[in-house]
Amino acid sequence: MSEAISARTSRIGSVVTHAVLTVGAVLMIGPFLWQVLTALKSESEVTNVPPTFLPLEWVWDNFAEVFTSLPFGQQLVNSIIVAAACTIGQLAFCALGAYAFARLEFPGRGLLFALFLSVLMIPKQLLILPQYQIMSWLGLLNTLPALILPGVFSAFGTFLLRQFFMTIPKDLEEAAVLDGAGRFRIFYSVMLPLVKPALAALAVITMMHAWNDLLWPLVVNTDPATMPISAGLTSMQGQFRTNYPVLMAGSFMASIPMIVAYLALQRQFVQGIALSGVKG
């Protein structure tokens, strides 16, 4: 009798769990689906009251109009370059810094790491003015390096990778030292391959942040040819009129690269986030 009750309770729990997950999935997919359907409507239809869910007339020309409304292709390439450069830079610099904080013994390591993490408490908006002045002094305004340089360093990325490095047994390093490996060879050949999930997680987070960043590109780059796609799409919003179907079409196309990148690194991303707080 108890086994039957337990099995019934387990089935009910499974049904409830799947129902909650289904509702959550619908809520997450809903805005994205609405964006796609809006991109296929006419400009007059999006202002109908009550609104229509499916387009009364499927307007595919909205996607082509995006390329005539702004230099979409160039801005998309700019975003890809900026996201790739920021990701590679953070993986390199954060991995080196994290390994030093996790494995190297030097005076003031704890204090220096605490000061390093204190950067996370500073609102990003407070750094815009000094960063803008630096870019101006370097003559990098309206250039892609102005978008890339502030994004190649990350206190969060260093902390994330440090947590992973601390889970790796020191016996592996000692064995490598006995084999005659130097410090950099140990870092590159022994330690980095063991933190691939964390590197993948940091890569996804960095790519998404660089791709979606809006405030800094609007401040430092005013030339449409050097803007990323996030800043370029804002120019399609007018003071008195906005063509929402075309804007949604551009937003949908701009989101495709990040969706592909996340799907490619999904397993490593989830594993990296799940294990980042585990300390051996």
C-alpha positions as semicolon CSV with decimal commas, in nm:
position;residue;x (nm);y (nm);z (nm)
1;M;0,000;0,000;0,000
2;S;0,279;0,239;0,092
3;E;0,461;0,161;-0,232
4;A;0,149;0,244;-0,435
5;I;0,105;0,574;-0,249
6;S;0,473;0,655;-0,302
7;A;0,451;0,579;-0,674
8;R;0,135;0,789;-0,707
9;T;0,299;1,077;-0,521
10;S;0,603;1,051;-0,747
11;R;0,384;1,063;-1,060
12;I;0,194;1,364;-0,930
13;G;0,520;1,539;-0,849
14;S;0,653;1,464;-1,195
15;V;0,337;1,601;-1,359
16;V;0,350;1,918;-1,150
17;T;0,719;1,967;-1,226
18;H;0,667;1,929;-1,600
19;A;0,365;2,161;-1,588
20;V;0,565;2,432;-1,412
21;L;0,854;2,391;-1,657
22;T;0,614;2,408;-1,952
23;V;0,462;2,731;-1,823
24;G;0,811;2,874;-1,769
25;A;0,916;2,775;-2,120
26;V;0,607;2,943;-2,269
27;L;0,676;3,261;-2,073
28;M;1,036;3,263;-2,193
29;I;0,957;3,189;-2,557
30;G;0,652;3,418;-2,570
31;P;0,833;3,752;-2,618
32;F;1,065;3,602;-2,880
33;L;0,769;3,456;-3,072
34;W;0,587;3,790;-3,053
35;Q;0,898;3,962;-3,191
36;V;0,907;3,728;-3,493
37;L;0,535;3,767;-3,562
38;T;0,557;4,146;-3,531
39;A;0,842;4,146;-3,783
40;L;0,604;3,983;-4,033
41;K;0,321;4,234;-3,991
42;S;0,251;4,557;-4,173
43;E;0,325;4,887;-4,002
44;S;-0,043;4,969;-3,969
45;E;-0,131;4,630;-3,824
46;V;0,099;4,660;-3,523
47;T;-0,108;4,954;-3,396
48;N;-0,443;4,772;-3,420
49;V;-0,657;4,757;-3,109
50;P;-0,711;4,485;-3,006
51;P;-0,377;4,354;-3,130
52;T;-0,361;4,054;-3,361
53;F;-0,148;3,752;-3,279
54;L;-0,094;3,615;-3,629
55;P;-0,026;3,861;-3,912
56;L;-0,326;3,935;-4,132
57;E;-0,077;3,983;-4,416
58;W;0,269;3,827;-4,405
59;V;0,512;4,105;-4,497
60;W;0,853;3,948;-4,568
61;D;0,987;4,273;-4,713
62;N;1,048;4,402;-4,360
63;F;1,367;4,196;-4,343
64;A;1,498;4,346;-4,666
65;E;1,408;4,698;-4,552
66;V;1,642;4,662;-4,253
67;F;1,941;4,669;-4,491
68;T;1,818;4,990;-4,655
69;S;1,737;5,165;-4,327
70;L;2,088;5,136;-4,183
71;P;2,426;4,975;-4,267
72;F;2,306;4,652;-4,109
73;G;2,570;4,426;-4,262
74;Q;2,862;4,647;-4,153
75;Q;2,721;4,689;-3,804
76;L;2,666;4,315;-3,775
77;V;3,030;4,256;-3,870
78;N;3,133;4,520;-3,614
79;S;2,942;4,337;-3,343
80;I;3,101;4,005;-3,438
81;I;3,450;4,157;-3,427
82;V;3,390;4,330;-3,093
83;A;3,230;4,024;-2,933
84;A;3,505;3,792;-3,056
85;A;3,787;4,026;-2,948
86;C;3,637;4,087;-2,602
87;T;3,581;3,715;-2,552
88;I;3,934;3,617;-2,655
89;G;4,082;3,898;-2,445
90;Q;3,888;3,804;-2,133
91;L;3,966;3,435;-2,167
92;A;4,338;3,517;-2,193
93;F;4,372;3,785;-1,925
94;C;4,120;3,639;-1,679
95;A;4,274;3,292;-1,704
96;L;4,622;3,429;-1,631
97;G;4,500;3,642;-1,341
98;A;4,284;3,365;-1,197
99;Y;4,571;3,115;-1,208
100;A;4,799;3,360;-1,030
101;F;4,544;3,425;-0,753
102;A;4,464;3,054;-0,715
103;R;4,808;2,894;-0,737
104;L;5,091;3,143;-0,693
105;E;5,207;3,242;-0,348
106;F;5,312;3,607;-0,318
107;P;5,289;3,875;-0,045
108;G;4,954;4,052;-0,025
109;R;4,773;3,804;-0,249
110;G;4,457;3,805;-0,039
111;L;4,445;4,184;-0,008
112;L;4,511;4,232;-0,378
113;F;4,238;3,985;-0,469
114;A;3,993;4,163;-0,237
115;L;4,076;4,496;-0,401
116;F;4,037;4,330;-0,739
117;L;3,689;4,206;-0,651
118;S;3,591;4,548;-0,515
119;V;3,568;4,658;-0,879
120;L;3,246;4,456;-0,898
121;M;3,085;4,700;-0,654
122;I;3,147;5,002;-0,877
123;P;2,853;5,080;-1,107
124;K;2,955;5,057;-1,470
125;Q;2,808;5,402;-1,540
126;L;3,068;5,565;-1,315
127;L;3,347;5,440;-1,541
128;I;3,207;5,587;-1,862
129;L;3,360;5,935;-1,823
130;P;3,718;5,826;-1,739
131;Q;3,705;5,557;-2,008
132;Y;3,582;5,812;-2,261
133;Q;3,865;6,049;-2,170
134;I;4,119;5,770;-2,210
135;M;3,981;5,676;-2,552
136;S;3,988;6,044;-2,651
137;W;4,352;6,084;-2,539
138;L;4,445;5,776;-2,740
139;G;4,261;5,906;-3,046
140;L;4,036;5,600;-3,062
141;L;3,693;5,763;-3,073
142;N;3,469;5,624;-3,349
143;T;3,688;5,316;-3,385
144;L;3,637;4,949;-3,302
145;P;3,929;4,942;-3,051
146;A;3,734;5,192;-2,842
147;L;3,460;4,931;-2,809
148;I;3,699;4,643;-2,748
149;L;3,962;4,767;-2,501
150;P;3,735;4,828;-2,196
151;G;3,583;4,483;-2,244
152;V;3,893;4,265;-2,241
153;F;3,927;4,278;-1,860
154;S;3,678;4,138;-1,610
155;A;3,691;4,099;-1,233
156;F;3,397;3,859;-1,251
157;G;3,571;3,642;-1,510
158;T;3,885;3,627;-1,296
159;F;3,681;3,525;-0,992
160;L;3,491;3,259;-1,189
161;L;3,806;3,097;-1,325
162;R;3,985;3,122;-0,991
163;Q;3,711;2,913;-0,830
164;F;3,772;2,644;-1,090
165;F;4,150;2,651;-1,057
166;M;4,114;2,602;-0,683
167;T;3,925;2,274;-0,737
168;I;4,218;2,116;-0,924
169;P;4,442;1,898;-0,700
170;K;4,792;2,035;-0,650
171;D;4,930;1,687;-0,712
172;L;4,889;1,746;-1,086
173;E;5,113;2,051;-1,073
174;E;5,369;1,872;-0,860
175;A;5,378;1,584;-1,107
176;A;5,430;1,829;-1,394
177;V;5,715;1,997;-1,205
178;L;5,882;1,659;-1,156
179;D;5,855;1,606;-1,532
180;G;6,045;1,930;-1,585
181;A;5,754;2,153;-1,692
182;G;5,783;2,526;-1,627
183;R;5,515;2,745;-1,474
184;F;5,370;2,862;-1,804
185;R;5,377;2,509;-1,949
186;I;5,187;2,385;-1,645
187;F;4,932;2,660;-1,687
188;Y;4,884;2,604;-2,061
189;S;4,910;2,225;-2,091
190;V;4,783;2,101;-1,754
191;M;4,552;2,356;-1,595
192;L;4,368;2,516;-1,887
193;P;4,235;2,188;-2,032
194;L;4,085;2,107;-1,691
195;V;3,883;2,429;-1,673
196;K;3,720;2,410;-2,016
197;P;3,364;2,427;-1,870
198;A;3,448;2,750;-1,691
199;L;3,612;2,894;-2,003
200;A;3,300;2,808;-2,204
201;A;3,075;2,969;-1,943
202;L;3,285;3,284;-1,939
203;A;3,292;3,289;-2,320
204;V;2,912;3,280;-2,343
205;I;2,867;3,547;-2,074
206;T;3,127;3,774;-2,232
207;M;2,990;3,734;-2,584
208;M;2,636;3,813;-2,473
209;H;2,748;4,117;-2,274
210;A;2,961;4,253;-2,559
211;W;2,686;4,185;-2,812
212;N;2,411;4,351;-2,609
213;D;2,612;4,644;-2,473
214;L;2,436;4,968;-2,567
215;L;2,537;5,258;-2,344
216;W;2,912;5,255;-2,409
217;P;2,884;5,221;-2,791
218;L;2,636;5,511;-2,802
219;V;2,880;5,729;-2,605
220;V;3,209;5,649;-2,774
221;N;3,102;5,588;-3,135
222;T;2,871;5,826;-3,321
223;D;2,960;5,717;-3,673
224;P;2,705;5,458;-3,798
225;A;2,982;5,275;-3,985
226;T;3,165;5,199;-3,658
227;M;2,860;5,123;-3,444
228;P;2,773;4,770;-3,335
229;I;2,429;4,639;-3,423
230;S;2,292;4,708;-3,073
231;A;2,355;5,081;-3,114
232;G;2,257;5,082;-3,480
233;L;1,910;4,946;-3,410
234;T;1,838;5,234;-3,173
235;S;1,867;5,476;-3,466
236;M;1,554;5,319;-3,612
237;Q;1,349;5,454;-3,323
238;G;1,223;5,801;-3,410
239;Q;1,084;6,072;-3,186
240;F;0,743;6,073;-3,352
241;R;0,737;5,750;-3,556
242;T;0,895;5,408;-3,531
243;N;0,856;5,133;-3,788
244;Y;0,820;4,849;-3,538
245;P;0,797;4,562;-3,790
246;V;1,129;4,662;-3,946
247;L;1,282;4,719;-3,602
248;M;1,167;4,375;-3,487
249;A;1,303;4,220;-3,806
250;G;1,643;4,376;-3,741
251;S;1,636;4,270;-3,376
252;F;1,551;3,914;-3,472
253;M;1,836;3,889;-3,721
254;A;2,074;4,048;-3,470
255;S;1,987;3,783;-3,209
256;I;2,059;3,483;-3,433
257;P;2,442;3,478;-3,384
258;M;2,404;3,473;-3,006
259;I;2,145;3,197;-3,020
260;V;2,379;2,986;-3,233
261;A;2,674;3,055;-2,999
262;Y;2,472;2,960;-2,691
263;L;2,343;2,639;-2,846
264;A;2,697;2,542;-2,942
265;L;2,830;2,600;-2,588
266;Q;2,515;2,517;-2,392
267;R;2,641;2,201;-2,221
268;Q;2,974;2,353;-2,118
269;F;2,802;2,673;-2,004
270;V;2,563;2,492;-1,771
271;Q;2,840;2,272;-1,638
272;G;3,067;2,569;-1,579
273;I;2,804;2,766;-1,387
274;A;2,707;2,460;-1,181
275;L;3,065;2,384;-1,076
276;S;3,203;2,736;-1,036
277;G;3,122;2,750;-0,664
278;V;3,267;2,408;-0,579
279;K;3,599;2,419;-0,399
280;G;3,814;2,110;-0,362
